[in-house]
Amino acid sequence: MTKFKTSLLGLLLLATPACKSNKLPTMLIDNLYSYQSAQRVQRVLGLKPETWEILQETHLLSGDKRPAHSTLSALVKNYSHLGYTGELVLDFYNDQLMETRFYPSDLENYRKVLEQKQRFRFDQDLGAKLGPTKRMWIGKDEKKRWYVGCRDLRLRQEEDDWIKKYS
């Protein structure tokens, strides 16, 4: 019994820092998880840095006394998910994957497969909150193209808080 208690205590101590930091990753799409760096995402996808297109990148100027704030938005063409090919946009906040937007070739059939595989349904507003840290939605971009988005709500809140406090 003592061995069991010691093992249990060890497991609890190992788990405690992760729980306190509240930064357990959330699966966004395939093997891409929130908090992964851009370099890690490139490795997971088997991409070279030059094979993805940077759509937007921002950094604070050197010497800026505010806490770190950088964003990167990158495009991966010919991405395949659940049998559908399309474009994948990846958004990073402070080099941590925060959001994905997938533009599948066939949105309606992709949606059906996605809902079935992940066992959820988009609501009437085309959104779904999956647990306390993940939100998915179907949206239309500025070019009127449909996509399925997935976001880690904690990172989004972290960025929103930074903007409110420092901009």
GROMACS elastic network, one bead per residue, 0.5 to 0.9 nm:
[ bonds ]
;  ai    aj funct       b0    kb
    1     4     6  0.51347   500
    1     5     6  0.63747   500
    1     6     6  0.87148   500
    2     5     6  0.51127   500
    2     6     6  0.61451   500
    2     7     6  0.85827   500
    3     6     6  0.51185   500
    3     7     6  0.61448   500
    3     8     6  0.85511   500
    4     7     6  0.51284   500
    4     8     6  0.60625   500
    4     9     6  0.85203   500
    5     8     6  0.50387   500
    5     9     6  0.60216   500
    5    10     6  0.85029   500
    6     9     6  0.51054   500
    6    10     6  0.61302   500
    6    11     6  0.86691   500
    7    10     6  0.50374   500
    7    11     6  0.62384   500
    7    12     6  0.86541   500
    8    11     6  0.51390   500
    8    12     6  0.62226   500
    8    13     6  0.86554   500
    9    12     6  0.50773   500
    9    13     6  0.61646   500
    9    14     6  0.86277   500
   10    13     6  0.51469   500
   10    14     6  0.62056   500
   10    15     6  0.86388   500
   11    14     6  0.51070   500
   11    15     6  0.61568   500
   11    16     6  0.85899   500
   12    15     6  0.51094   500
   12    16     6  0.60094   500
   13    16     6  0.52160   500
   13    17     6  0.75134   500
   14    17     6  0.67622   500
   14    18     6  0.78600   500
   15    18     6  0.56200   500
   15    19     6  0.63259   500
   15    20     6  0.87821   500
   16    19     6  0.51012   500
   16    20     6  0.60444   500
   16    21     6  0.86060   500
   17    20     6  0.50761   500
   17    21     6  0.61404   500
   17    22     6  0.85543   500
   18    21     6  0.52732   500
   18    22     6  0.62234   500
   18    23     6  0.65600   500
   18    24     6  0.65770   500
   19    22     6  0.50801   500
   19    23     6  0.73653   500
   19    24     6  0.73969   500
   20    23     6  0.82010   500
   21    24     6  0.79963   500
   22    25     6  0.89422   500
   22   154     6  0.86098   500
   23    26     6  0.87585   500
   23    34     6  0.88029   500
   23    35     6  0.76134   500
   23   154     6  0.82707   500
   24    34     6  0.84125   500
   24    35     6  0.83176   500
   25    33     6  0.56699   500
   25    34     6  0.50640   500
   25    35     6  0.60886   500
   25    36     6  0.80840   500
   25   152     6  0.84307   500
   26    32     6  0.85342   500
   26    33     6  0.52954   500
   26    34     6  0.52591   500
   26    35     6  0.81678   500
   26   133     6  0.70520   500
   26   134     6  0.68185   500
   26   151     6  0.87144   500
   26   152     6  0.65847   500
   27    30     6  0.73253   500
   27    31     6  0.69379   500
   27    32     6  0.59979   500
   27    34     6  0.64971   500
   27   134     6  0.83465   500
   27   150     6  0.89977   500
   27   152     6  0.86603   500
   28    31     6  0.77987   500
   28    32     6  0.57685   500
   28    33     6  0.53809   500
   28    34     6  0.66384   500
   28    97     6  0.89653   500
   28    98     6  0.85191   500
   28    99     6  0.72166   500
   28   100     6  0.67181   500
   28   134     6  0.79457   500
   28   136     6  0.87591   500
   28   149     6  0.87508   500
   28   150     6  0.57065   500
   28   151     6  0.68021   500
   28   152     6  0.76567   500
   29    32     6  0.53988   500
   29    33     6  0.72528   500
   29    81     6  0.80936   500
   29   100     6  0.73631   500
   29   102     6  0.88281   500
   29   150     6  0.76366   500
   30    33     6  0.82963   500
   30    81     6  0.72310   500
   30    82     6  0.88156   500
   31    41     6  0.88386   500
   31    44     6  0.71588   500
   31    45     6  0.84476   500
   32    36     6  0.74631   500
   32    41     6  0.66660   500
   32    44     6  0.74174   500
   32    45     6  0.84878   500
   32    97     6  0.82106   500
   33    36     6  0.59894   500
   33    41     6  0.85259   500
   33    97     6  0.69614   500
   33    98     6  0.83760   500
   33   152     6  0.89296   500
   34    37     6  0.86561   500
   34    92     6  0.88861   500
   34    96     6  0.65757   500
   34    98     6  0.53647   500
   34    99     6  0.74631   500
   34   151     6  0.80817   500
   34   152     6  0.62723   500
   34   155     6  0.81991   500
   35    92     6  0.84721   500
   35    93     6  0.87838   500
   35    95     6  0.77770   500
   35    97     6  0.50348   500
   35    98     6  0.67486   500
   35   152     6  0.88281   500
   35   155     6  0.81993   500
   36    39     6  0.81211   500
   36    40     6  0.59837   500
   36    41     6  0.63907   500
   36    92     6  0.87613   500
   36    95     6  0.75924   500
   36    96     6  0.51810   500
   36    97     6  0.52719   500
   36    98     6  0.85318   500
   37    40     6  0.50887   500
   37    41     6  0.62392   500
   37    42     6  0.86412   500
   37    92     6  0.77952   500
   37    94     6  0.86246   500
   37    95     6  0.50627   500
   37    97     6  0.61938   500
   38    41     6  0.51048   500
   38    42     6  0.62169   500
   38    43     6  0.87208   500
   38    72     6  0.85483   500
   38    90     6  0.88859   500
   38    92     6  0.72936   500
   38    95     6  0.60567   500
   38    96     6  0.69968   500
   38    97     6  0.70118   500
   39    42     6  0.51187   500
   39    43     6  0.63618   500
   39    44     6  0.87541   500
   39    49     6  0.80484   500
   39    95     6  0.87420   500
   40    43     6  0.50711   500
   40    44     6  0.61803   500
   40    45     6  0.86206   500
   41    44     6  0.50246   500
   41    45     6  0.61150   500
   41    46     6  0.83612   500
   41    47     6  0.83768   500
   41    97     6  0.80940   500
   42    45     6  0.51844   500
   42    46     6  0.58880   500
   42    48     6  0.65572   500
   42    49     6  0.69681   500
   42    52     6  0.86264   500
   43    47     6  0.61310   500
   43    48     6  0.78467   500
   44    47     6  0.78069   500
   47    50     6  0.80507   500
   47    51     6  0.61319   500
   47    52     6  0.74147   500
   48    51     6  0.53607   500
   48    52     6  0.74675   500
   49    52     6  0.61273   500
   49    53     6  0.85717   500
   50    53     6  0.72712   500
   51    76     6  0.76039   500
   51    77     6  0.87427   500
   52    74     6  0.64221   500
   52    75     6  0.56541   500
   52    76     6  0.52054   500
   52    77     6  0.75040   500
   53    73     6  0.86445   500
   53    74     6  0.54912   500
   53    75     6  0.50245   500
   53    76     6  0.67521   500
   53    77     6  0.85116   500
   54    57     6  0.71686   500
   54    72     6  0.73647   500
   54    73     6  0.60302   500
   54    75     6  0.63048   500
   55    72     6  0.76998   500
   55    73     6  0.53526   500
   55    74     6  0.53026   500
   55    75     6  0.66650   500
   55    89     6  0.87894   500
   56    71     6  0.76504   500
   56    72     6  0.57279   500
   56    73     6  0.50900   500
   56    74     6  0.71119   500
   57    70     6  0.74122   500
   57    71     6  0.55089   500
   57    73     6  0.63737   500
   57    74     6  0.86425   500
   58    69     6  0.81055   500
   58    70     6  0.52967   500
   58    71     6  0.51531   500
   58    72     6  0.65961   500
   59    62     6  0.87313   500
   59    68     6  0.82129   500
   59    69     6  0.62814   500
   59    71     6  0.68077   500
   59    72     6  0.89377   500
   59    94     6  0.89448   500
   60    63     6  0.83818   500
   60    64     6  0.63734   500
   60    66     6  0.83589   500
   60    68     6  0.72388   500
   60    69     6  0.63170   500
   60    70     6  0.67406   500
   61    64     6  0.56483   500
   62    65     6  0.86698   500
   63    66     6  0.89268   500
   64    67     6  0.82294   500
   64    68     6  0.88696   500
   65    68     6  0.87621   500
   66    69     6  0.81619   500
   66   166     6  0.71090   500
   67   162     6  0.83461   500
   67   166     6  0.86288   500
   68    94     6  0.69439   500
   69    93     6  0.72678   500
   69    94     6  0.58225   500
   69   159     6  0.79630   500
   69   162     6  0.78063   500
   69   163     6  0.89965   500
   70    92     6  0.80649   500
   70    93     6  0.58544   500
   70    95     6  0.72769   500
   71    91     6  0.72417   500
   71    92     6  0.55144   500
   71    94     6  0.60868   500
   71    95     6  0.72323   500
   71    96     6  0.89896   500
   72    90     6  0.79563   500
   72    91     6  0.57658   500
   72    92     6  0.50613   500
   72    93     6  0.67728   500
   72    94     6  0.82171   500
   72    95     6  0.74938   500
   73    89     6  0.68078   500
   73    90     6  0.55723   500
   73    92     6  0.63532   500
   74    88     6  0.82538   500
   74    89     6  0.56119   500
   74    90     6  0.52284   500
   74    91     6  0.66460   500
   74    92     6  0.85513   500
   75    87     6  0.68904   500
   75    88     6  0.57536   500
   75    90     6  0.64420   500
   76    79     6  0.63241   500
   76    86     6  0.87091   500
   76    87     6  0.57754   500
   76    88     6  0.50750   500
   76    89     6  0.63382   500
   76    90     6  0.79731   500
   77    85     6  0.87715   500
   77    86     6  0.66215   500
   77    88     6  0.64978   500
   77    89     6  0.87407   500
   78    85     6  0.58056   500
   78    86     6  0.52766   500
   78    87     6  0.57788   500
   78    88     6  0.80357   500
   79    84     6  0.81962   500
   79    85     6  0.54436   500
   79    86     6  0.53426   500
   79    87     6  0.56439   500
   79    88     6  0.61767   500
   79   102     6  0.84371   500
   79   104     6  0.86968   500
   80    83     6  0.62272   500
   80    84     6  0.53970   500
   80    86     6  0.63990   500
   80    87     6  0.83184   500
   80    88     6  0.87960   500
   80   104     6  0.82584   500
   81    84     6  0.53332   500
   81    85     6  0.64511   500
   81    86     6  0.82594   500
   81   102     6  0.86814   500
   81   104     6  0.81716   500
   81   110     6  0.86842   500
   82    85     6  0.84901   500
   82   110     6  0.74143   500
   82   113     6  0.72137   500
   82   114     6  0.73627   500
   82   117     6  0.87509   500
   83   110     6  0.81846   500
   84   104     6  0.59008   500
   84   105     6  0.62310   500
   84   106     6  0.71172   500
   84   107     6  0.88767   500
   84   109     6  0.88598   500
   84   110     6  0.66576   500
   85   103     6  0.81546   500
   85   104     6  0.56488   500
   85   105     6  0.57249   500
   85   106     6  0.84544   500
   86   102     6  0.68167   500
   86   103     6  0.51846   500
   86   105     6  0.54207   500
   86   106     6  0.87709   500
   87   101     6  0.81907   500
   87   102     6  0.58594   500
   87   103     6  0.51281   500
   87   104     6  0.68299   500
   87   105     6  0.86319   500
   88   100     6  0.69077   500
   88   101     6  0.57079   500
   88   103     6  0.63309   500
   88   104     6  0.85109   500
   89    99     6  0.82367   500
   89   100     6  0.56175   500
   89   101     6  0.50325   500
   89   102     6  0.64107   500
   89   103     6  0.83355   500
   90    97     6  0.70758   500
   90    98     6  0.78390   500
   90    99     6  0.60387   500
   90   101     6  0.66840   500
   90   102     6  0.88536   500
   91    96     6  0.83471   500
   91    97     6  0.60084   500
   91    98     6  0.57588   500
   91    99     6  0.50698   500
   91   100     6  0.62456   500
   91   101     6  0.84671   500
   92    95     6  0.53845   500
   92    96     6  0.50272   500
   92    98     6  0.52505   500
   92    99     6  0.69805   500
   93    96     6  0.52443   500
   93    97     6  0.65456   500
   93    98     6  0.62462   500
   93    99     6  0.89864   500
   93   155     6  0.73206   500
   93   156     6  0.82456   500
   93   158     6  0.89602   500
   93   159     6  0.71428   500
   94    97     6  0.84915   500
   94   159     6  0.89397   500
   95    98     6  0.89225   500
   96   155     6  0.82248   500
   97   100     6  0.80919   500
   97   151     6  0.89921   500
   97   152     6  0.84533   500
   97   155     6  0.85256   500
   98   150     6  0.85244   500
   98   151     6  0.58640   500
   98   152     6  0.54864   500
   98   153     6  0.81036   500
   98   154     6  0.86022   500
   98   155     6  0.58784   500
   98   156     6  0.68413   500
   99   149     6  0.71571   500
   99   150     6  0.55872   500
   99   152     6  0.64029   500
   99   155     6  0.88379   500
   99   156     6  0.84138   500
  100   148     6  0.81297   500
  100   149     6  0.55682   500
  100   150     6  0.52853   500
  100   151     6  0.65575   500
  101   147     6  0.60296   500
  101   148     6  0.55036   500
  101   150     6  0.64855   500
  101   151     6  0.88026   500
  102   146     6  0.86891   500
  102   147     6  0.52952   500
  102   148     6  0.52237   500
  102   149     6  0.63940   500
  102   150     6  0.86767   500
  103   106     6  0.85354   500
  103   107     6  0.75893   500
  103   145     6  0.76016   500
  103   146     6  0.63010   500
  103   148     6  0.65874   500
  103   149     6  0.89021   500
  104   107     6  0.55503   500
  104   110     6  0.68693   500
  104   146     6  0.81735   500
  104   147     6  0.68260   500
  104   148     6  0.80135   500
  105   110     6  0.82256   500
  106   109     6  0.58211   500
  106   110     6  0.59893   500
  106   111     6  0.85206   500
  107   110     6  0.50468   500
  107   111     6  0.58922   500
  107   112     6  0.86606   500
  107   146     6  0.72818   500
  107   147     6  0.73827   500
  107   148     6  0.81950   500
  108   111     6  0.51492   500
  108   112     6  0.64717   500
  108   113     6  0.88920   500
  109   112     6  0.51387   500
  109   113     6  0.63389   500
  109   114     6  0.85560   500
  110   113     6  0.51840   500
  110   114     6  0.59637   500
  110   115     6  0.85272   500
  111   114     6  0.50434   500
  111   115     6  0.60574   500
  111   116     6  0.84881   500
  111   122     6  0.87597   500
  111   138     6  0.88798   500
  111   148     6  0.81914   500
  112   115     6  0.52880   500
  112   116     6  0.61680   500
  112   117     6  0.86219   500
  112   121     6  0.88607   500
  113   116     6  0.51060   500
  113   117     6  0.59958   500
  113   118     6  0.84336   500
  114   117     6  0.52303   500
  114   118     6  0.59303   500
  114   119     6  0.79653   500
  114   120     6  0.83350   500
  114   121     6  0.89767   500
  115   118     6  0.53874   500
  115   119     6  0.54377   500
  115   120     6  0.51074   500
  115   121     6  0.55613   500
  115   122     6  0.76186   500
  116   119     6  0.50701   500
  116   120     6  0.69372   500
  116   121     6  0.82410   500
  117   120     6  0.82958   500
  118   121     6  0.88739   500
  120   128     6  0.78699   500
  120   130     6  0.80995   500
  121   126     6  0.88674   500
  121   127     6  0.85039   500
  121   128     6  0.69572   500
  122   125     6  0.75831   500
  122   126     6  0.51236   500
  122   127     6  0.51031   500
  122   128     6  0.50839   500
  122   129     6  0.87452   500
  122   136     6  0.80057   500
  122   137     6  0.71617   500
  122   138     6  0.82025   500
  123   126     6  0.51731   500
  123   127     6  0.54232   500
  123   128     6  0.61274   500
  123   137     6  0.89568   500
  124   127     6  0.73970   500
  125   128     6  0.86547   500
  125   137     6  0.84062   500
  125   138     6  0.86318   500
  126   136     6  0.84821   500
  126   137     6  0.55183   500
  126   138     6  0.53568   500
  126   139     6  0.76752   500
  127   135     6  0.73524   500
  127   136     6  0.57479   500
  127   138     6  0.64613   500
  127   139     6  0.88934   500
  128   134     6  0.85402   500
  128   135     6  0.57625   500
  128   136     6  0.51658   500
  128   137     6  0.60785   500
  129   132     6  0.74823   500
  129   133     6  0.80820   500
  129   134     6  0.59649   500
  129   136     6  0.63197   500
  129   137     6  0.85416   500
  130   133     6  0.72202   500
  130   134     6  0.51705   500
  130   135     6  0.57637   500
  130   136     6  0.74153   500
  131   134     6  0.59352   500
  131   135     6  0.79894   500
  132   135     6  0.85081   500
  132   153     6  0.79037   500
  132   154     6  0.89376   500
  133   151     6  0.81707   500
  133   152     6  0.55568   500
  133   153     6  0.50907   500
  133   154     6  0.62148   500
  134   150     6  0.70689   500
  134   151     6  0.57455   500
  134   153     6  0.57659   500
  134   154     6  0.84475   500
  135   149     6  0.80827   500
  135   150     6  0.56967   500
  135   151     6  0.53716   500
  135   152     6  0.67503   500
  135   153     6  0.68067   500
  136   148     6  0.70886   500
  136   149     6  0.54035   500
  136   151     6  0.64806   500
  137   147     6  0.83796   500
  137   148     6  0.57446   500
  137   149     6  0.52271   500
  137   150     6  0.66367   500
  137   151     6  0.89092   500
  138   146     6  0.70942   500
  138   147     6  0.57452   500
  138   149     6  0.61442   500
  139   145     6  0.81920   500
  139   146     6  0.56727   500
  139   147     6  0.55077   500
  139   148     6  0.64029   500
  139   149     6  0.72195   500
  140   143     6  0.76992   500
  140   144     6  0.53344   500
  140   145     6  0.52213   500
  140   147     6  0.61894   500
  140   148     6  0.88010   500
  141   144     6  0.51860   500
  141   145     6  0.54403   500
  141   146     6  0.66204   500
  141   147     6  0.76141   500
  142   145     6  0.74150   500
  143   146     6  0.89513   500
  151   154     6  0.87752   500
  151   155     6  0.82874   500
  151   156     6  0.75183   500
  152   155     6  0.57385   500
  152   156     6  0.64785   500
  152   157     6  0.88214   500
  153   156     6  0.50674   500
  153   157     6  0.60594   500
  153   158     6  0.85436   500
  154   157     6  0.50825   500
  154   158     6  0.61186   500
  154   159     6  0.87005   500
  155   159     6  0.62297   500
  155   160     6  0.85306   500
  156   159     6  0.52110   500
  156   160     6  0.61245   500
  156   161     6  0.85618   500
  157   161     6  0.59448   500
  157   162     6  0.85010   500
  158   161     6  0.51581   500
  158   162     6  0.62754   500
  158   163     6  0.87486   500
  159   162     6  0.50787   500
  159   163     6  0.62559   500
  159   164     6  0.87071   500
  160   163     6  0.51249   500
  160   164     6  0.62380   500
  160   165     6  0.86590   500
  161   164     6  0.51552   500
  161   165     6  0.61468   500
  161   166     6  0.84771   500
  162   165     6  0.52099   500
  162   166     6  0.57777   500
  162   167     6  0.76160   500
  163   166     6  0.54552   500
  163   167     6  0.51681   500
  164   167     6  0.62498   500
